[in-house]
Amino acid sequence: IQRGKPELPGLPATYAEQDEEACTLELYLEDPVAGMELVLLYTIYEELPVLARSARFICRGPETVCLERAMS
């Protein structure tokens, strides 16, 4: 859990002007066989009824991976 909301480079997203305005939970999931890591981010805002979420896929294996779709 960290204060603030991480940026999503290249994507439209909500933001926090100051770190005290929001808290973000990061969950790390790993598939060692496929060499993939999934980071789930959930942000709640102090004064707003908003829950923002995003996902980041990271390829840790030696081969290139083509991600065709990700569903919630």
A tleap script that builds the chain and sets N, CA, C and O, in Angstrom:
source leaprc.protein.ff14SB
mol = sequence {
  NILE GLN ARG GLY LYS PRO GLU LEU PRO GLY
  LEU PRO ALA THR TYR ALA GLU GLN ASP GLU
  GLU ALA CYS THR LEU GLU LEU TYR LEU GLU
  ASP PRO VAL ALA GLY MET GLU LEU VAL LEU
  LEU TYR THR ILE TYR GLU GLU LEU PRO VAL
  LEU ALA ARG SER ALA ARG PHE ILE CYS ARG
  GLY PRO GLU THR VAL CYS LEU GLU ARG ALA
  MET CSER
}
set mol.1.N position { 0.853 -1.173 0.000 }
set mol.1.CA position { 0.000 0.000 0.000 }
set mol.1.C position { 0.893 1.228 0.000 }
set mol.1.O position { 1.828 1.331 0.794 }
set mol.2.N position { 0.595 2.159 -0.900 }
set mol.2.CA position { 1.380 3.392 -0.988 }
set mol.2.C position { 0.445 4.588 -1.101 }
set mol.2.O position { -0.693 4.454 -1.552 }
set mol.3.N position { 0.918 5.737 -0.697 }
set mol.3.CA position { 0.150 6.965 -0.802 }
set mol.3.C position { 0.199 7.470 -2.237 }
set mol.3.O position { 1.194 7.279 -2.935 }
set mol.4.N position { -0.883 8.118 -2.676 }
set mol.4.CA position { -0.927 8.679 -4.012 }
set mol.4.C position { -1.453 7.700 -5.040 }
set mol.4.O position { -1.915 6.608 -4.711 }
set mol.5.N position { -1.372 8.117 -6.298 }
set mol.5.CA position { -1.795 7.276 -7.415 }
set mol.5.C position { -0.710 7.284 -8.476 }
set mol.5.O position { -0.335 8.348 -8.968 }
set mol.6.N position { -0.197 6.109 -8.837 }
set mol.6.CA position { 0.819 6.043 -9.884 }
set mol.6.C position { 0.274 6.513 -11.230 }
set mol.6.O position { -0.905 6.330 -11.531 }
set mol.7.N position { 1.136 7.113 -12.026 }
set mol.7.CA position { 0.748 7.535 -13.371 }
set mol.7.C position { 0.649 6.327 -14.290 }
set mol.7.O position { 1.281 5.297 -14.053 }
set mol.8.N position { -0.142 6.464 -15.328 }
set mol.8.CA position { -0.245 5.446 -16.373 }
set mol.8.C position { 0.248 6.088 -17.665 }
set mol.8.O position { -0.555 6.629 -18.426 }
set mol.9.N position { 1.551 6.040 -17.925 }
set mol.9.CA position { 2.125 6.722 -19.085 }
set mol.9.C position { 1.426 6.339 -20.391 }
set mol.9.O position { 1.244 5.160 -20.693 }
set mol.10.N position { 1.044 7.355 -21.150 }
set mol.10.CA position { 0.436 7.129 -22.459 }
set mol.10.C position { -1.049 6.813 -22.422 }
set mol.10.O position { -1.651 6.595 -23.473 }
set mol.11.N position { -1.664 6.781 -21.224 }
set mol.11.CA position { -3.076 6.438 -21.120 }
set mol.11.C position { -3.843 7.527 -20.374 }
set mol.11.O position { -3.291 8.171 -19.481 }
set mol.12.N position { -5.101 7.736 -20.730 }
set mol.12.CA position { -5.908 8.661 -19.931 }
set mol.12.C position { -6.213 8.003 -18.588 }
set mol.12.O position { -6.485 6.804 -18.530 }
set mol.13.N position { -6.169 8.782 -17.514 }
set mol.13.CA position { -6.385 8.195 -16.190 }
set mol.13.C position { -6.741 9.263 -15.177 }
set mol.13.O position { -6.492 10.450 -15.388 }
set mol.14.N position { -7.328 8.824 -14.071 }
set mol.14.CA position { -7.551 9.716 -12.941 }
set mol.14.C position { -6.197 9.986 -12.293 }
set mol.14.O position { -5.220 9.288 -12.560 }
set mol.15.N position { -6.151 11.007 -11.440 }
set mol.15.CA position { -4.886 11.341 -10.793 }
set mol.15.C position { -5.155 11.980 -9.441 }
set mol.15.O position { -6.282 12.377 -9.145 }
set mol.16.N position { -4.131 12.075 -8.637 }
set mol.16.CA position { -4.186 12.772 -7.356 }
set mol.16.C position { -3.164 13.894 -7.409 }
set mol.16.O position { -1.993 13.663 -7.711 }
set mol.17.N position { -3.607 15.104 -7.117 }
set mol.17.CA position { -2.683 16.239 -7.151 }
set mol.17.C position { -1.663 16.157 -6.021 }
set mol.17.O position { -0.520 16.581 -6.188 }
set mol.18.N position { -2.066 15.614 -4.873 }
set mol.18.CA position { -1.158 15.413 -3.750 }
set mol.18.C position { -1.288 13.970 -3.281 }
set mol.18.O position { -2.372 13.391 -3.350 }
set mol.19.N position { -0.193 13.386 -2.805 }
set mol.19.CA position { -0.196 11.988 -2.389 }
set mol.19.C position { -1.208 11.697 -1.285 }
set mol.19.O position { -1.697 10.572 -1.183 }
set mol.20.N position { -1.529 12.690 -0.459 }
set mol.20.CA position { -2.456 12.487 0.648 }
set mol.20.C position { -3.901 12.288 0.184 }
set mol.20.O position { -4.753 11.886 0.976 }
set mol.21.N position { -4.181 12.562 -1.081 }
set mol.21.CA position { -5.539 12.464 -1.602 }
set mol.21.C position { -5.974 11.040 -1.928 }
set mol.21.O position { -7.165 10.791 -2.112 }
set mol.22.N position { -5.035 10.105 -2.004 }
set mol.22.CA position { -5.381 8.744 -2.415 }
set mol.22.C position { -4.397 7.727 -1.840 }
set mol.22.O position { -3.283 8.071 -1.446 }
set mol.23.N position { -4.837 6.460 -1.800 }
set mol.23.CA position { -3.978 5.334 -1.420 }
set mol.23.C position { -4.116 4.261 -2.486 }
set mol.23.O position { -5.210 4.023 -3.000 }
set mol.24.N position { -3.003 3.612 -2.820 }
set mol.24.CA position { -3.001 2.574 -3.856 }
set mol.24.C position { -2.481 1.261 -3.298 }
set mol.24.O position { -1.440 1.215 -2.642 }
set mol.25.N position { -3.223 0.194 -3.569 }
set mol.25.CA position { -2.827 -1.164 -3.214 }
set mol.25.C position { -2.294 -1.822 -4.480 }
set mol.25.O position { -2.965 -1.818 -5.512 }
set mol.26.N position { -1.089 -2.388 -4.407 }
set mol.26.CA position { -0.501 -3.117 -5.544 }
set mol.26.C position { -0.415 -4.590 -5.187 }
set mol.26.O position { 0.160 -4.950 -4.159 }
set mol.27.N position { -0.984 -5.445 -6.029 }
set mol.27.CA position { -0.926 -6.893 -5.852 }
set mol.27.C position { -0.083 -7.481 -6.970 }
set mol.27.O position { -0.307 -7.190 -8.145 }
set mol.28.N position { 0.884 -8.307 -6.605 }
set mol.28.CA position { 1.770 -8.926 -7.587 }
set mol.28.C position { 1.423 -10.402 -7.709 }
set mol.28.O position { 1.426 -11.132 -6.718 }
set mol.29.N position { 1.123 -10.839 -8.932 }
set mol.29.CA position { 0.814 -12.233 -9.230 }
set mol.29.C position { 1.840 -12.734 -10.235 }
set mol.29.O position { 2.235 -12.007 -11.146 }
set mol.30.N position { 2.268 -13.976 -10.064 }
set mol.30.CA position { 3.338 -14.498 -10.917 }
set mol.30.C position { 2.961 -15.857 -11.485 }
set mol.30.O position { 2.396 -16.702 -10.790 }
set mol.31.N position { 3.282 -16.054 -12.759 }
set mol.31.CA position { 3.177 -17.357 -13.407 }
set mol.31.C position { 4.592 -17.750 -13.803 }
set mol.31.O position { 5.061 -17.361 -14.873 }
set mol.32.N position { 5.288 -18.521 -12.955 }
set mol.32.CA position { 6.685 -18.850 -13.244 }
set mol.32.C position { 6.868 -19.729 -14.484 }
set mol.32.O position { 7.918 -19.675 -15.124 }
set mol.33.N position { 5.873 -20.527 -14.827 }
set mol.33.CA position { 5.974 -21.391 -16.015 }
set mol.33.C position { 5.976 -20.545 -17.285 }
set mol.33.O position { 6.787 -20.773 -18.183 }
set mol.34.N position { 5.070 -19.571 -17.361 }
set mol.34.CA position { 4.988 -18.703 -18.538 }
set mol.34.C position { 5.992 -17.553 -18.467 }
set mol.34.O position { 6.237 -16.881 -19.468 }
set mol.35.N position { 6.572 -17.327 -17.291 }
set mol.35.CA position { 7.509 -16.216 -17.144 }
set mol.35.C position { 6.823 -14.871 -17.165 }
set mol.35.O position { 7.395 -13.885 -17.630 }
set mol.36.N position { 5.579 -14.821 -16.658 }
set mol.36.CA position { 4.798 -13.586 -16.669 }
set mol.36.C position { 4.494 -13.122 -15.251 }
set mol.36.O position { 4.355 -13.921 -14.325 }
set mol.37.N position { 4.397 -11.814 -15.116 }
set mol.37.CA position { 3.998 -11.207 -13.856 }
set mol.37.C position { 2.851 -10.249 -14.146 }
set mol.37.O position { 2.862 -9.535 -15.149 }
set mol.38.N position { 1.863 -10.241 -13.259 }
set mol.38.CA position { 0.722 -9.337 -13.389 }
set mol.38.C position { 0.669 -8.480 -12.134 }
set mol.38.O position { 0.677 -8.998 -11.018 }
set mol.39.N position { 0.616 -7.169 -12.322 }
set mol.39.CA position { 0.503 -6.238 -11.209 }
set mol.39.C position { -0.876 -5.599 -11.288 }
set mol.39.O position { -1.201 -4.928 -12.268 }
set mol.40.N position { -1.684 -5.810 -10.256 }
set mol.40.CA position { -3.007 -5.208 -10.167 }
set mol.40.C position { -2.926 -4.007 -9.235 }
set mol.40.O position { -2.406 -4.119 -8.125 }
set mol.41.N position { -3.434 -2.863 -9.674 }
set mol.41.CA position { -3.404 -1.640 -8.868 }
set mol.41.C position { -4.831 -1.187 -8.593 }
set mol.41.O position { -5.648 -1.083 -9.508 }
set mol.42.N position { -5.122 -0.919 -7.323 }
set mol.42.CA position { -6.419 -0.419 -6.888 }
set mol.42.C position { -6.189 0.852 -6.093 }
set mol.42.O position { -5.465 0.836 -5.097 }
set mol.43.N position { -6.795 1.956 -6.517 }
set mol.43.CA position { -6.623 3.241 -5.847 }
set mol.43.C position { -7.966 3.724 -5.315 }
set mol.43.O position { -8.967 3.723 -6.032 }
set mol.44.N position { -7.976 4.138 -4.046 }
set mol.44.CA position { -9.154 4.772 -3.464 }
set mol.44.C position { -8.780 6.211 -3.121 }
set mol.44.O position { -7.646 6.508 -2.745 }
set mol.45.N position { -9.760 7.088 -3.261 }
set mol.45.CA position { -9.548 8.512 -3.005 }
set mol.45.C position { -10.135 8.894 -1.652 }
set mol.45.O position { -11.197 8.406 -1.264 }
set mol.46.N position { -9.439 9.763 -0.946 }
set mol.46.CA position { -9.824 10.185 0.402 }
set mol.46.C position { -11.189 10.869 0.432 }
set mol.46.O position { -12.010 10.569 1.297 }
set mol.47.N position { -11.435 11.775 -0.493 }
set mol.47.CA position { -12.641 12.598 -0.460 }
set mol.47.C position { -13.635 12.317 -1.591 }
set mol.47.O position { -14.644 13.013 -1.702 }
set mol.48.N position { -13.374 11.326 -2.418 }
set mol.48.CA position { -14.247 11.037 -3.555 }
set mol.48.C position { -14.723 9.588 -3.513 }
set mol.48.O position { -13.984 8.716 -3.056 }
set mol.49.N position { -15.936 9.313 -3.977 }
set mol.49.CA position { -16.431 7.934 -4.026 }
set mol.49.C position { -15.933 7.228 -5.294 }
set mol.49.O position { -16.722 6.811 -6.142 }
set mol.50.N position { -14.607 7.107 -5.400 }
set mol.50.CA position { -13.993 6.568 -6.620 }
set mol.50.C position { -13.025 5.443 -6.266 }
set mol.50.O position { -12.233 5.554 -5.329 }
set mol.51.N position { -13.105 4.359 -7.035 }
set mol.51.CA position { -12.132 3.275 -6.969 }
set mol.51.C position { -11.572 3.117 -8.380 }
set mol.51.O position { -12.295 2.731 -9.298 }
set mol.52.N position { -10.297 3.413 -8.551 }
set mol.52.CA position { -9.650 3.291 -9.872 }
set mol.52.C position { -8.825 2.008 -9.874 }
set mol.52.O position { -8.186 1.669 -8.878 }
set mol.53.N position { -8.844 1.308 -10.984 }
set mol.53.CA position { -8.049 0.079 -11.066 }
set mol.53.C position { -7.336 0.011 -12.402 }
set mol.53.O position { -7.794 0.558 -13.405 }
set mol.54.N position { -6.201 -0.676 -12.388 }
set mol.54.CA position { -5.451 -0.900 -13.616 }
set mol.54.C position { -4.647 -2.178 -13.456 }
set mol.54.O position { -4.491 -2.696 -12.350 }
set mol.55.N position { -4.140 -2.677 -14.570 }
set mol.55.CA position { -3.336 -3.896 -14.576 }
set mol.55.C position { -2.114 -3.675 -15.452 }
set mol.55.O position { -2.180 -3.004 -16.482 }
set mol.56.N position { -1.002 -4.249 -15.026 }
set mol.56.CA position { 0.246 -4.141 -15.791 }
set mol.56.C position { 0.822 -5.549 -15.941 }
set mol.56.O position { 1.021 -6.248 -14.947 }
set mol.57.N position { 1.088 -5.962 -17.172 }
set mol.57.CA position { 1.691 -7.264 -17.445 }
set mol.57.C position { 3.176 -7.080 -17.704 }
set mol.57.O position { 3.581 -6.176 -18.435 }
set mol.58.N position { 3.987 -7.946 -17.099 }
set mol.58.CA position { 5.435 -7.867 -17.255 }
set mol.58.C position { 5.940 -9.236 -17.688 }
set mol.58.O position { 5.677 -10.240 -17.025 }
set mol.59.N position { 6.661 -9.275 -18.795 }
set mol.59.CA position { 7.249 -10.519 -19.291 }
set mol.59.C position { 8.625 -10.686 -18.662 }
set mol.59.O position { 9.516 -9.869 -18.891 }
set mol.60.N position { 8.803 -11.738 -17.871 }
set mol.60.CA position { 10.079 -12.013 -17.202 }
set mol.60.C position { 10.837 -13.166 -17.866 }
set mol.60.O position { 11.981 -13.446 -17.508 }
set mol.61.N position { 10.206 -13.825 -18.821 }
set mol.61.CA position { 10.832 -14.972 -19.474 }
set mol.61.C position { 11.738 -14.568 -20.620 }
set mol.61.O position { 11.785 -13.395 -20.991 }
set mol.62.N position { 12.454 -15.522 -21.184 }
set mol.62.CA position { 13.397 -15.237 -22.261 }
set mol.62.C position { 12.736 -15.007 -23.625 }
set mol.62.O position { 13.364 -14.467 -24.536 }
set mol.63.N position { 11.469 -15.417 -23.765 }
set mol.63.CA position { 10.799 -15.299 -25.057 }
set mol.63.C position { 9.789 -14.156 -25.065 }
set mol.63.O position { 9.283 -13.756 -24.017 }
set mol.64.N position { 9.503 -13.640 -26.248 }
set mol.64.CA position { 8.502 -12.597 -26.419 }
set mol.64.C position { 7.114 -13.197 -26.248 }
set mol.64.O position { 6.856 -14.311 -26.703 }
set mol.65.N position { 6.234 -12.473 -25.604 }
set mol.65.CA position { 4.866 -12.925 -25.388 }
set mol.65.C position { 3.925 -11.977 -26.115 }
set mol.65.O position { 4.089 -10.759 -26.042 }
set mol.66.N position { 2.946 -12.525 -26.812 }
set mol.66.CA position { 1.926 -11.723 -27.483 }
set mol.66.C position { 0.643 -11.846 -26.668 }
set mol.66.O position { -0.011 -12.889 -26.681 }
set mol.67.N position { 0.292 -10.793 -25.970 }
set mol.67.CA position { -0.919 -10.783 -25.145 }
set mol.67.C position { -2.079 -10.343 -26.026 }
set mol.67.O position { -2.127 -9.197 -26.471 }
set mol.68.N position { -3.010 -11.251 -26.277 }
set mol.68.CA position { -4.119 -10.956 -27.171 }
set mol.68.C position { -5.318 -10.357 -26.464 }
set mol.68.O position { -6.063 -9.585 -27.066 }
set mol.69.N position { -5.525 -10.699 -25.183 }
set mol.69.CA position { -6.642 -10.118 -24.448 }
set mol.69.C position { -6.449 -10.364 -22.960 }
set mol.69.O position { -5.823 -11.339 -22.542 }
set mol.70.N position { -7.000 -9.458 -22.182 }
set mol.70.CA position { -7.015 -9.592 -20.727 }
set mol.70.C position { -8.404 -9.195 -20.253 }
set mol.70.O position { -8.902 -8.120 -20.586 }
set mol.71.N position { -9.015 -10.060 -19.486 }
set mol.71.CA position { -10.378 -9.799 -19.021 }
set mol.71.C position { -10.392 -9.616 -17.511 }
set mol.71.O position { -9.601 -10.218 -16.785 }
set mol.72.N position { -11.311 -8.772 -17.058 }
set mol.72.CA position { -11.421 -8.558 -15.620 }
set mol.72.C position { -12.253 -9.648 -14.982 }
set mol.72.O position { -12.458 -9.637 -13.768 }
savepdb mol mol.pdb
quit
